[in-house]
Amino acid sequence: MTDSNYIKIFTGELLEVQKIVPELEKHDIIPVVKEQTDSGLLPIFGMSNSTLKQIFVHKDEHEKALTILKTITSDSQN
């Protein structure tokens, strides 16, 4: 997503993403979730074991999203 209006705010496991996305949506932020794969390795190894997901938000919502993300991640560490 280079040269776009979207900024990556998070990369992590599916379970983490499933926790973050609804919280962003509660605050009227519509995130874009992208699967991070090692597509260059697929022909060699047959399939990807990557479960990493990336969350992007519109640049106008970036600061608000980071504040929400910080709250979520600090809550999960307690």
Buried (B, 14 or more C-beta within 10 A) or exposed (E): EEEEEBBBBBEBEEEBBEBBBEBBEEEEBEBBBBEBBEEEEEEEEEEBEEEBBBBBBBEEBBEBBBEBBEEBBEEEEE
